[in-house]
């Protein structure tokens, strides 16, 4: 079994999609290990997106992710990292994500793409420690 970090970004929270997104996670057979509605500090946002610090969209991304509460969750199941990325769909909600995925069904813009998922078990371990420092391993 494997764990991964889920974020419902501020656009997903503002649009009232928390219930729908959690339902998709549960329908897939993945289980919730931790779940929290959280206001993101700039410090946490910078830590989370450290790999994008050199990108032209970094400033805008930090502004967006700190613009309102997010839902942070840890989910668990067989191949949870890949399973959650499959549910989320590709980064660009129009050019990459297909209908049936969260981004494909609800998204139009690459930045405001509703959800985040760790991209590997190694990233998941780093991100879970960052967002849920008290969580047992
Ligand atoms: P996430 O890490 O949030 O699951 P991802 O792995 O699909 O997304 P990354 O390439 O790691 O995508 O980018 C992280 C986030 O930065 C994206 O989810 C999106 O919100 C934003 N982003 C990525 N590329 C762009 C871009 N070209 N313009 C604006 N925002 C972008």
Backbone and ligand atoms as CSV (ligand in chain L), in Angstrom:
chain,resi,resn,atom,element,x,y,z
A,1,UNK,N,N,0.846,-1.199,0.000
A,1,UNK,CA,C,0.000,0.000,0.000
A,1,UNK,C,C,0.882,1.249,0.000
A,2,UNK,N,N,0.294,2.352,-0.412
A,2,UNK,CA,C,1.063,3.572,-0.654
A,2,UNK,C,C,0.223,4.764,-0.189
A,3,UNK,N,N,0.927,5.853,0.156
A,3,UNK,CA,C,0.221,7.084,0.518
A,3,UNK,C,C,0.592,8.202,-0.444
A,4,UNK,N,N,-0.319,9.156,-0.616
A,4,UNK,CA,C,0.002,10.344,-1.412
A,4,UNK,C,C,-0.698,11.567,-0.833
A,5,UNK,N,N,-0.173,12.737,-1.202
A,5,UNK,CA,C,-0.784,13.987,-0.748
A,5,UNK,C,C,-1.784,14.494,-1.784
A,6,UNK,N,N,-2.949,14.861,-1.299
A,6,UNK,CA,C,-4.004,15.480,-2.110
A,6,UNK,C,C,-4.160,16.920,-1.658
A,7,UNK,N,N,-4.220,17.848,-2.592
A,7,UNK,CA,C,-4.686,19.204,-2.285
A,7,UNK,C,C,-5.874,19.511,-3.175
A,8,UNK,N,N,-6.935,20.056,-2.562
A,8,UNK,CA,C,-7.983,20.716,-3.339
A,8,UNK,C,C,-7.641,22.190,-3.257
A,9,UNK,N,N,-7.239,22.756,-4.396
A,9,UNK,CA,C,-6.705,24.111,-4.437
A,9,UNK,C,C,-7.816,25.140,-4.180
A,10,UNK,N,N,-7.457,26.417,-3.954
A,10,UNK,CA,C,-8.472,27.411,-3.599
A,10,UNK,C,C,-9.624,27.522,-4.604
A,11,UNK,N,N,-9.356,27.285,-5.879
A,11,UNK,CA,C,-10.453,27.362,-6.867
A,11,UNK,C,C,-11.466,26.240,-6.633
A,12,UNK,N,N,-10.987,25.051,-6.293
A,12,UNK,CA,C,-11.884,23.930,-6.034
A,12,UNK,C,C,-12.733,24.162,-4.790
A,13,UNK,N,N,-12.121,24.762,-3.752
A,13,UNK,CA,C,-12.858,25.073,-2.527
A,13,UNK,C,C,-13.896,26.165,-2.819
A,14,UNK,N,N,-13.465,27.249,-3.499
A,14,UNK,CA,C,-14.382,28.365,-3.816
A,14,UNK,C,C,-15.577,27.906,-4.635
A,15,UNK,N,N,-15.352,26.961,-5.506
A,15,UNK,CA,C,-16.427,26.509,-6.401
A,15,UNK,C,C,-17.318,25.435,-5.785
A,16,UNK,N,N,-17.038,25.059,-4.549
A,16,UNK,CA,C,-17.915,24.102,-3.873
A,16,UNK,C,C,-17.737,22.672,-4.354
A,17,UNK,N,N,-16.510,22.320,-4.728
A,17,UNK,CA,C,-16.272,20.994,-5.298
A,17,UNK,C,C,-15.629,20.006,-4.319
A,18,UNK,N,N,-15.528,20.405,-3.030
A,18,UNK,CA,C,-14.859,19.524,-2.057
A,18,UNK,C,C,-15.554,18.152,-1.992
A,19,UNK,N,N,-16.861,18.184,-1.836
A,19,UNK,CA,C,-17.607,16.927,-1.684
A,19,UNK,C,C,-17.460,16.036,-2.905
A,20,UNK,N,N,-17.573,16.627,-4.079
A,20,UNK,CA,C,-17.471,15.853,-5.314
A,20,UNK,C,C,-16.100,15.199,-5.454
A,21,UNK,N,N,-15.064,15.973,-5.116
A,21,UNK,CA,C,-13.699,15.459,-5.283
A,21,UNK,C,C,-13.416,14.348,-4.267
A,22,UNK,N,N,-13.839,14.557,-3.020
A,22,UNK,CA,C,-13.650,13.502,-1.998
A,22,UNK,C,C,-14.438,12.237,-2.393
A,23,UNK,N,N,-15.606,12.444,-2.953
A,23,UNK,CA,C,-16.412,11.282,-3.383
A,23,UNK,C,C,-15.678,10.460,-4.438
A,24,UNK,N,N,-15.027,11.143,-5.365
A,24,UNK,CA,C,-14.285,10.407,-6.404
A,24,UNK,C,C,-13.147,9.596,-5.797
A,25,UNK,N,N,-12.491,10.164,-4.786
A,25,UNK,CA,C,-11.394,9.457,-4.114
A,25,UNK,C,C,-11.937,8.193,-3.435
A,26,UNK,N,N,-13.061,8.348,-2.722
A,26,UNK,CA,C,-13.639,7.204,-2.013
A,26,UNK,C,C,-14.205,6.176,-2.988
A,27,UNK,N,N,-14.837,6.663,-4.065
A,27,UNK,CA,C,-15.384,5.735,-5.073
A,27,UNK,C,C,-14.288,4.881,-5.702
A,28,UNK,N,N,-13.109,5.461,-5.858
A,28,UNK,CA,C,-12.001,4.712,-6.465
A,28,UNK,C,C,-11.505,3.595,-5.543
A,29,UNK,N,N,-11.822,3.713,-4.242
A,29,UNK,CA,C,-11.380,2.700,-3.272
A,29,UNK,C,C,-10.203,3.150,-2.429
A,30,UNK,N,N,-9.803,4.404,-2.590
A,30,UNK,CA,C,-8.710,4.946,-1.778
A,30,UNK,C,C,-9.273,5.412,-0.438
A,31,UNK,N,N,-8.478,5.327,0.631
A,31,UNK,CA,C,-8.965,5.737,1.953
A,31,UNK,C,C,-8.286,6.995,2.436
A,32,UNK,N,N,-9.042,7.752,3.198
A,32,UNK,CA,C,-8.516,8.970,3.816
A,32,UNK,C,C,-7.758,8.616,5.087
A,33,UNK,N,N,-6.551,9.178,5.188
A,33,UNK,CA,C,-5.721,8.979,6.382
A,33,UNK,C,C,-5.679,10.260,7.208
A,34,UNK,N,N,-5.768,11.408,6.525
A,34,UNK,CA,C,-5.778,12.712,7.182
A,34,UNK,C,C,-6.521,13.670,6.266
A,35,UNK,N,N,-7.208,14.660,6.878
A,35,UNK,CA,C,-8.017,15.593,6.090
A,35,UNK,C,C,-8.155,16.899,6.852
A,36,UNK,N,N,-7.836,18.008,6.199
A,36,UNK,CA,C,-7.839,19.295,6.894
A,36,UNK,C,C,-8.128,20.448,5.928
A,37,UNK,N,N,-8.955,21.400,6.376
A,37,UNK,CA,C,-9.136,22.658,5.643
A,37,UNK,C,C,-8.106,23.627,6.209
A,38,UNK,N,N,-7.299,24.211,5.328
A,38,UNK,CA,C,-6.104,24.885,5.803
A,38,UNK,C,C,-5.831,26.156,5.006
A,39,UNK,N,N,-5.480,27.229,5.710
A,39,UNK,CA,C,-4.997,28.433,5.036
A,39,UNK,C,C,-3.498,28.285,4.833
A,40,UNK,N,N,-3.038,28.517,3.607
A,40,UNK,CA,C,-1.648,28.246,3.254
A,40,UNK,C,C,-0.806,29.509,3.423
A,41,UNK,N,N,0.229,29.414,4.233
A,41,UNK,CA,C,1.163,30.541,4.368
A,41,UNK,C,C,2.087,30.562,3.148
A,42,UNK,N,N,2.689,31.720,2.902
A,42,UNK,CA,C,3.656,31.821,1.806
A,42,UNK,C,C,4.822,30.855,2.026
A,43,UNK,N,N,5.219,30.704,3.275
A,43,UNK,CA,C,6.322,29.788,3.596
A,43,UNK,C,C,5.990,28.341,3.194
A,44,UNK,N,N,4.791,27.901,3.537
A,44,UNK,CA,C,4.378,26.536,3.164
A,44,UNK,C,C,4.284,26.396,1.642
A,45,UNK,N,N,3.732,27.417,1.000
A,45,UNK,CA,C,3.588,27.386,-0.467
A,45,UNK,C,C,4.960,27.304,-1.146
A,46,UNK,N,N,5.914,28.062,-0.637
A,46,UNK,CA,C,7.272,28.036,-1.216
A,46,UNK,C,C,7.928,26.673,-1.020
A,47,UNK,N,N,7.713,26.074,0.153
A,47,UNK,CA,C,8.259,24.738,0.409
A,47,UNK,C,C,7.632,23.701,-0.501
A,48,UNK,N,N,6.326,23.800,-0.657
A,48,UNK,CA,C,5.601,22.832,-1.477
A,48,UNK,C,C,6.029,22.908,-2.945
A,49,UNK,N,N,6.145,24.146,-3.450
A,49,UNK,CA,C,6.454,24.338,-4.872
A,49,UNK,C,C,7.931,24.682,-5.126
A,50,UNK,N,N,8.830,24.276,-4.212
A,50,UNK,CA,C,10.258,24.617,-4.339
A,50,UNK,C,C,10.832,24.265,-5.717
A,51,UNK,N,N,10.380,23.146,-6.294
A,51,UNK,CA,C,10.935,22.724,-7.596
A,51,UNK,C,C,10.575,23.688,-8.732
A,52,UNK,N,N,9.596,24.551,-8.502
A,52,UNK,CA,C,9.178,25.498,-9.547
A,52,UNK,C,C,9.707,26.913,-9.316
A,53,UNK,N,N,10.633,27.073,-8.350
A,53,UNK,CA,C,11.103,28.413,-7.964
A,53,UNK,C,C,11.662,29.223,-9.134
A,54,UNK,N,N,12.207,28.565,-10.145
A,54,UNK,CA,C,12.796,29.280,-11.286
A,54,UNK,C,C,11.808,29.522,-12.425
A,55,UNK,N,N,10.607,28.998,-12.321
A,55,UNK,CA,C,9.644,29.114,-13.427
A,55,UNK,C,C,9.034,30.512,-13.477
A,56,UNK,N,N,8.696,30.961,-14.662
A,56,UNK,CA,C,8.090,32.288,-14.802
A,56,UNK,C,C,6.748,32.421,-14.074
A,57,UNK,N,N,6.049,31.304,-13.882
A,57,UNK,CA,C,4.736,31.369,-13.235
A,57,UNK,C,C,4.801,31.199,-11.715
A,58,UNK,N,N,6.025,31.152,-11.141
A,58,UNK,CA,C,6.156,30.858,-9.703
A,58,UNK,C,C,5.431,31.882,-8.821
A,59,UNK,N,N,5.645,33.180,-9.087
A,59,UNK,CA,C,5.024,34.226,-8.271
A,59,UNK,C,C,3.514,34.142,-8.315
A,60,UNK,N,N,3.005,33.979,-9.517
A,60,UNK,CA,C,1.568,33.869,-9.720
A,60,UNK,C,C,1.009,32.610,-9.037
A,61,UNK,N,N,1.769,31.524,-9.098
A,61,UNK,CA,C,1.342,30.269,-8.470
A,61,UNK,C,C,1.249,30.427,-6.947
A,62,UNK,N,N,2.232,31.109,-6.344
A,62,UNK,CA,C,2.201,31.338,-4.894
A,62,UNK,C,C,1.000,32.199,-4.507
A,63,UNK,N,N,0.748,33.225,-5.312
A,63,UNK,CA,C,-0.396,34.105,-5.046
A,63,UNK,C,C,-1.706,33.304,-5.094
A,64,UNK,N,N,-1.813,32.478,-6.099
A,64,UNK,CA,C,-3.024,31.660,-6.269
A,64,UNK,C,C,-3.208,30.677,-5.113
A,65,UNK,N,N,-2.159,29.957,-4.753
A,65,UNK,CA,C,-2.324,28.864,-3.779
A,65,UNK,C,C,-2.554,29.408,-2.365
A,66,UNK,N,N,-2.170,30.694,-2.138
A,66,UNK,CA,C,-2.414,31.318,-0.832
A,66,UNK,C,C,-3.668,32.208,-0.852
A,67,UNK,N,N,-4.452,32.149,-1.924
A,67,UNK,CA,C,-5.570,33.093,-2.099
A,67,UNK,C,C,-6.815,32.714,-1.320
A,68,UNK,N,N,-6.822,31.561,-0.676
A,68,UNK,CA,C,-7.970,31.112,0.106
A,68,UNK,C,C,-7.654,29.738,0.639
A,69,UNK,N,N,-8.537,29.208,1.491
A,69,UNK,CA,C,-8.256,27.901,2.085
A,69,UNK,C,C,-8.156,26.795,1.035
A,70,UNK,N,N,-7.339,25.807,1.352
A,70,UNK,CA,C,-7.253,24.589,0.544
A,70,UNK,C,C,-7.667,23.419,1.430
A,71,UNK,N,N,-8.049,22.335,0.818
A,71,UNK,CA,C,-8.203,21.084,1.549
A,71,UNK,C,C,-6.939,20.272,1.314
A,72,UNK,N,N,-6.283,19.881,2.404
A,72,UNK,CA,C,-5.119,19.000,2.315
A,72,UNK,C,C,-5.531,17.648,2.867
A,73,UNK,N,N,-5.121,16.597,2.187
A,73,UNK,CA,C,-5.459,15.246,2.641
A,73,UNK,C,C,-4.318,14.292,2.332
A,74,UNK,N,N,-4.247,13.252,3.133
A,74,UNK,CA,C,-3.386,12.120,2.826
A,74,UNK,C,C,-4.319,10.951,2.541
A,75,UNK,N,N,-4.087,10.307,1.407
A,75,UNK,CA,C,-4.916,9.159,1.044
A,75,UNK,C,C,-4.013,7.944,0.870
A,76,UNK,N,N,-4.631,6.778,0.981
A,76,UNK,CA,C,-3.865,5.530,1.022
A,76,UNK,C,C,-4.549,4.449,0.201
A,77,UNK,N,N,-3.728,3.613,-0.411
A,77,UNK,CA,C,-4.247,2.456,-1.148
A,77,UNK,C,C,-3.166,1.908,-2.059
A,78,UNK,N,N,-3.463,0.823,-2.759
A,78,UNK,CA,C,-2.502,0.266,-3.701
A,78,UNK,C,C,-2.219,1.264,-4.824
A,79,UNK,N,N,-0.980,1.542,-5.106
A,79,UNK,CA,C,-0.574,2.482,-6.163
A,79,UNK,C,C,-1.301,3.836,-6.032
A,80,UNK,N,N,-1.416,4.321,-4.805
A,80,UNK,CA,C,-2.177,5.552,-4.541
A,80,UNK,C,C,-1.638,6.757,-5.315
A,81,UNK,N,N,-0.319,6.841,-5.490
A,81,UNK,CA,C,0.255,8.002,-6.186
A,81,UNK,C,C,-0.277,8.061,-7.616
A,82,UNK,N,N,-0.141,6.954,-8.336
A,82,UNK,CA,C,-0.583,6.914,-9.736
A,82,UNK,C,C,-2.108,6.962,-9.833
A,83,UNK,N,N,-2.786,6.300,-8.892
A,83,UNK,CA,C,-4.246,6.266,-8.934
A,83,UNK,C,C,-4.834,7.670,-8.785
A,84,UNK,N,N,-4.265,8.466,-7.863
A,84,UNK,CA,C,-4.781,9.821,-7.650
A,84,UNK,C,C,-4.450,10.719,-8.847
A,85,UNK,N,N,-3.275,10.558,-9.443
A,85,UNK,CA,C,-2.940,11.362,-10.632
A,85,UNK,C,C,-3.848,10.996,-11.801
A,86,UNK,N,N,-4.249,9.729,-11.864
A,86,UNK,CA,C,-5.192,9.314,-12.904
A,86,UNK,C,C,-6.550,9.997,-12.695
A,87,UNK,N,N,-7.028,10.034,-11.457
A,87,UNK,CA,C,-8.312,10.694,-11.178
A,87,UNK,C,C,-8.233,12.192,-11.474
A,88,UNK,N,N,-7.079,12.808,-11.160
A,88,UNK,CA,C,-6.921,14.258,-11.352
A,88,UNK,C,C,-6.886,14.615,-12.828
A,89,UNK,N,N,-6.223,13.836,-13.644
A,89,UNK,CA,C,-6.041,14.150,-15.063
A,89,UNK,C,C,-4.802,15.014,-15.266
A,90,UNK,N,N,-4.450,15.251,-16.512
A,90,UNK,CA,C,-3.232,15.986,-16.851
A,90,UNK,C,C,-3.255,17.424,-16.358
A,91,UNK,N,N,-2.066,18.021,-16.248
A,91,UNK,CA,C,-1.929,19.369,-15.668
A,91,UNK,C,C,-2.788,20.407,-16.376
A,92,UNK,N,N,-2.768,20.420,-17.700
A,92,UNK,CA,C,-3.594,21.368,-18.469
A,92,UNK,C,C,-4.991,20.761,-18.656
A,93,UNK,N,N,-6.005,21.371,-18.041
A,93,UNK,CA,C,-7.344,20.771,-18.007
A,93,UNK,C,C,-8.005,20.606,-19.374
A,94,UNK,N,N,-7.518,21.334,-20.372
A,94,UNK,CA,C,-8.124,21.235,-21.706
A,94,UNK,C,C,-7.232,20.426,-22.658
A,95,UNK,N,N,-5.951,20.775,-22.708
A,95,UNK,CA,C,-5.057,20.122,-23.671
A,95,UNK,C,C,-4.647,18.721,-23.230
A,96,UNK,N,N,-4.621,18.463,-21.922
A,96,UNK,CA,C,-4.128,17.168,-21.440
A,96,UNK,C,C,-5.176,16.325,-20.698
A,97,UNK,N,N,-5.915,16.939,-19.785
A,97,UNK,CA,C,-6.876,16.148,-19.007
A,97,UNK,C,C,-8.074,15.774,-19.886
A,98,UNK,N,N,-8.530,14.555,-19.756
A,98,UNK,CA,C,-9.680,14.117,-20.553
A,98,UNK,C,C,-10.949,14.146,-19.694
A,99,UNK,N,N,-12.115,14.267,-20.341
A,99,UNK,CA,C,-13.364,14.185,-19.594
A,99,UNK,C,C,-13.424,12.892,-18.786
A,100,UNK,N,N,-14.027,12.983,-17.602
A,100,UNK,CA,C,-14.028,11.838,-16.689
A,100,UNK,C,C,-13.022,12.029,-15.571
A,101,UNK,N,N,-12.002,12.854,-15.826
A,101,UNK,CA,C,-11.062,13.215,-14.764
A,101,UNK,C,C,-11.544,14.510,-14.107
A,102,UNK,N,N,-10.995,14.812,-12.922
A,102,UNK,CA,C,-11.418,16.018,-12.207
A,102,UNK,C,C,-11.091,17.268,-13.020
A,103,UNK,N,N,-9.861,17.369,-13.479
A,103,UNK,CA,C,-9.490,18.553,-14.264
A,103,UNK,C,C,-10.229,18.573,-15.605
A,104,UNK,N,N,-10.391,17.425,-16.211
A,104,UNK,CA,C,-11.093,17.339,-17.497
A,104,UNK,C,C,-12.559,17.714,-17.374
A,105,UNK,N,N,-13.163,17.416,-16.243
A,105,UNK,CA,C,-14.585,17.713,-16.053
A,105,UNK,C,C,-14.838,19.141,-15.577
A,106,UNK,N,N,-13.897,19.711,-14.797
A,106,UNK,CA,C,-14.189,20.994,-14.147
A,106,UNK,C,C,-13.250,22.136,-14.502
A,107,UNK,N,N,-12.158,21.877,-15.202
A,107,UNK,CA,C,-11.129,22.902,-15.361
A,107,UNK,C,C,-11.048,23.502,-16.745
A,108,UNK,N,N,-10.536,24.732,-16.784
A,108,UNK,CA,C,-10.264,25.406,-18.056
A,108,UNK,C,C,-8.846,25.955,-18.127
A,109,UNK,N,N,-8.239,26.220,-16.957
A,109,UNK,CA,C,-6.948,26.907,-16.947
A,109,UNK,C,C,-5.866,26.060,-16.282
A,110,UNK,N,N,-4.640,26.204,-16.779
A,110,UNK,CA,C,-3.530,25.387,-16.269
A,110,UNK,C,C,-3.185,25.730,-14.832
A,111,UNK,N,N,-3.264,27.002,-14.461
A,111,UNK,CA,C,-2.929,27.341,-13.063
A,111,UNK,C,C,-4.061,26.923,-12.124
A,112,UNK,N,N,-5.268,27.341,-12.444
A,112,UNK,CA,C,-6.418,27.025,-11.591
A,112,UNK,C,C,-6.953,25.657,-12.009
A,113,UNK,N,N,-6.195,24.632,-11.675
A,113,UNK,CA,C,-6.548,23.284,-12.142
A,113,UNK,C,C,-7.010,22.371,-11.002
A,114,UNK,N,N,-7.578,23.003,-9.975
A,114,UNK,CA,C,-8.412,22.341,-8.966
A,114,UNK,C,C,-7.725,21.474,-7.914
A,115,UNK,N,N,-6.783,20.651,-8.334
A,115,UNK,CA,C,-6.210,19.686,-7.396
A,115,UNK,C,C,-4.707,19.542,-7.595
A,116,UNK,N,N,-4.076,18.988,-6.585
A,116,UNK,CA,C,-2.661,18.618,-6.661
A,116,UNK,C,C,-2.516,17.170,-6.240
A,117,UNK,N,N,-1.571,16.500,-6.847
A,117,UNK,CA,C,-1.193,15.166,-6.392
A,117,UNK,C,C,0.308,14.995,-6.489
A,118,UNK,N,N,0.906,14.372,-5.496
A,118,UNK,CA,C,2.348,14.098,-5.526
A,118,UNK,C,C,2.681,13.300,-6.787
A,119,UNK,N,N,3.867,13.565,-7.362
A,119,UNK,CA,C,4.188,12.902,-8.636
A,119,UNK,C,C,4.989,11.603,-8.501
A,120,UNK,N,N,5.376,11.231,-7.280
A,120,UNK,CA,C,6.107,9.969,-7.060
A,120,UNK,C,C,6.002,9.630,-5.570
A,121,UNK,N,N,6.284,8.394,-5.202
A,121,UNK,CA,C,6.294,8.048,-3.773
A,121,UNK,C,C,7.294,8.893,-2.978
A,122,UNK,N,N,8.419,9.263,-3.599
A,122,UNK,CA,C,9.429,10.098,-2.922
A,122,UNK,C,C,8.871,11.497,-2.675
A,123,UNK,N,N,8.246,12.097,-3.696
A,123,UNK,CA,C,7.601,13.402,-3.517
A,123,UNK,C,C,6.496,13.305,-2.468
A,124,UNK,N,N,5.758,12.215,-2.482
A,124,UNK,CA,C,4.666,12.047,-1.520
A,124,UNK,C,C,5.209,12.077,-0.096
A,125,UNK,N,N,6.305,11.372,0.148
A,125,UNK,CA,C,6.883,11.347,1.502
A,125,UNK,C,C,7.306,12.750,1.926
A,126,UNK,N,N,7.941,13.492,1.015
A,126,UNK,CA,C,8.378,14.852,1.324
A,126,UNK,C,C,7.174,15.758,1.590
A,127,UNK,N,N,6.176,15.681,0.729
A,127,UNK,CA,C,5.021,16.576,0.838
A,127,UNK,C,C,4.148,16.238,2.051
A,128,UNK,N,N,3.999,14.953,2.360
A,128,UNK,CA,C,3.199,14.569,3.536
A,128,UNK,C,C,3.880,15.081,4.809
A,129,UNK,N,N,5.202,14.978,4.868
A,129,UNK,CA,C,5.941,15.485,6.045
A,129,UNK,C,C,5.792,17.006,6.159
A,130,UNK,N,N,5.733,17.682,5.024
A,130,UNK,CA,C,5.591,19.142,5.006
A,130,UNK,C,C,4.190,19.578,5.461
A,131,UNK,N,N,3.170,18.920,4.988
A,131,UNK,CA,C,1.788,19.338,5.267
A,131,UNK,C,C,1.225,18.747,6.551
A,132,UNK,N,N,1.684,17.536,6.912
A,132,UNK,CA,C,1.179,16.853,8.107
A,132,UNK,C,C,2.353,16.345,8.942
A,133,UNK,N,N,3.092,17.295,9.559
A,133,UNK,CA,C,4.304,16.901,10.280
A,133,UNK,C,C,4.043,15.910,11.424
A,134,UNK,N,N,2.848,15.908,11.970
A,134,UNK,CA,C,2.583,15.026,13.110
A,134,UNK,C,C,2.101,13.634,12.734
A,135,UNK,N,N,1.911,13.378,11.446
A,135,UNK,CA,C,1.272,12.118,11.025
A,135,UNK,C,C,2.208,10.924,11.208
A,136,UNK,N,N,1.652,9.823,11.746
A,136,UNK,CA,C,2.465,8.596,11.887
A,136,UNK,C,C,2.815,8.041,10.505
A,137,UNK,N,N,3.883,7.272,10.442
A,137,UNK,CA,C,4.324,6.777,9.142
A,137,UNK,C,C,4.041,5.282,8.985
L,1,LIG,P1,P,0.459,19.398,-9.261
L,1,LIG,O1,O,1.925,19.344,-8.874
L,1,LIG,O2,O,-0.260,20.601,-8.680
L,1,LIG,O3,O,-0.302,18.115,-9.106
L,1,LIG,P2,P,1.243,18.885,-11.880
L,1,LIG,O4,O,2.244,17.959,-11.312
L,1,LIG,O5,O,0.221,18.371,-12.809
L,1,LIG,O6,O,0.438,19.660,-10.788
L,1,LIG,P3,P,3.384,20.795,-12.283
L,1,LIG,O7,O,4.060,20.877,-13.587
L,1,LIG,O8,O,4.102,20.174,-11.132
L,1,LIG,O9,O,1.964,20.121,-12.537
L,1,LIG,O10,O,2.944,22.270,-11.898
L,1,LIG,C1,C,2.486,22.553,-10.611
L,1,LIG,C2,C,1.306,23.491,-10.696
L,1,LIG,O11,O,1.738,24.756,-11.201
L,1,LIG,C3,C,0.207,23.053,-11.675
L,1,LIG,O12,O,-0.701,22.144,-11.109
L,1,LIG,C4,C,-0.445,24.379,-12.016
L,1,LIG,O13,O,-1.328,24.813,-10.982
L,1,LIG,C5,C,0.742,25.325,-12.047
L,1,LIG,N1,N,1.312,25.449,-13.399
L,1,LIG,C6,C,2.031,24.530,-14.070
L,1,LIG,N2,N,2.394,24.968,-15.281
L,1,LIG,C7,C,1.884,26.232,-15.370
L,1,LIG,C8,C,1.909,27.245,-16.379
L,1,LIG,N3,N,2.535,27.048,-17.524
L,1,LIG,N4,N,1.272,28.400,-16.118
L,1,LIG,C9,C,0.645,28.612,-14.941
L,1,LIG,N5,N,0.592,27.707,-13.959
L,1,LIG,C10,C,1.198,26.537,-14.165
